[in-house]
Amino acid sequence: MTEDKKIIIRKMTTKIKQFLTLIFVATLVLSCVKLDPPDRGIKPNEKLNGITVPGDFNWSTSMKVEVSITGLPTVIEIKNTLKITLAEGTTLYSALHNMSENVKISLTVPNETNSVVIIYGATHQNIPIVNKKAEFSFIPVVEDTEL
C-alpha cells in the first residue's frame, strides 16, 4: 500500500470517528432535554366541575341475565352440548345438557346486549333479553295454521 493511500485511510478513519462521536454526543444531549407535552386544548377538571351524578347511578358496564331453558320430556336420554353465545360469537356458556332437564343459568353480559344465541346440536336460536331474562324451550310452538 502506498503512503498516499495510508494517509487517505487515516484521514477517513479520523473523520468517521469524529462523526460517530458527534452523533453520540448529540443523542446524549437531546435525550436529556425535557420536552413539554403538546397542548391538547383540554384543561384538567375545567369541564367536570359542574357535573353531578345521582347517587343511585349504575357505573357498571355489564349486567346479570338469567337464561331459563325448558326441557322437552323424552323417552330416551338425549344429551348434546348446550352453548350460549353473544350475537357476535363470544361464548358465554358451554356444557353437556340433557334435553329433558329444565335449567336456569346466570350469565354476565355487556349492558348493550339485547339477545343471546342458544346452540344445541343443529338448533341455533336467537333469544331476546327482556327484563334481564331470556327464555328458551325445547318444546316446539305449534300454531293453528300447522294443524
C-alpha positions, 0 to 999 in steps of 0.5 A, spaced: 500 500 500 502 506 498 503 512 503 498 516 499 493 511 500 495 510 508 494 517 509 487 517 505 485 511 510 487 515 516 484 521 514 477 517 513 478 513 519 479 520 523 473 523 520 468 517 521 470 517 528 469 524 529 462 523 526 460 517 530 462 521 536 458 527 534 452 523 533 453 520 540 454 526 543 448 529 540 443 523 542 446 524 549 444 531 549 437 531 546 435 525 550 436 529 556 432 535 554 425 535 557 420 536 552 413 539 554 407 535 552 403 538 546 397 542 548 391 538 547 386 544 548 383 540 554 384 543 561 384 538 567 377 538 571 375 545 567 369 541 564 367 536 570 366 541 575 359 542 574 357 535 573 353 531 578 351 524 578 345 521 582 347 517 587 343 511 585 347 511 578 349 504 575 357 505 573 357 498 571 358 496 564 355 489 564 349 486 567 346 479 570 341 475 565 338 469 567 337 464 561 331 459 563 331 453 558 325 448 558 326 441 557 322 437 552 320 430 556 323 424 552 323 417 552 330 416 551 336 420 554 338 425 549 344 429 551 348 434 546 352 440 548 348 446 550 352 453 548 350 460 549 353 465 545 353 473 544 350 475 537 357 476 535 360 469 537 363 470 544 361 464 548 358 465 554 356 458 556 358 451 554 356 444 557 353 437 556 345 438 557 340 433 557 334 435 553 329 433 558 332 437 564 329 444 565 335 449 567 336 456 569 343 459 568 346 466 570 350 469 565 354 476 565 353 480 559 355 487 556 349 492 558 348 493 550 346 486 549 339 485 547 339 477 545 343 471 546 344 465 541 342 458 544 346 452 540 344 445 541 346 440 536 343 443 529 338 448 533 341 455 533 336 460 536 336 467 537 333 469 544 331 476 546 333 479 553 327 482 556 327 484 563 334 481 564 331 474 562 331 470 556 327 464 555 328 458 551 324 451 550 325 445 547 318 444 546 316 446 539 310 452 538 305 449 534 300 454 531 293 453 528 295 454 521 300 447 522 294 443 524 
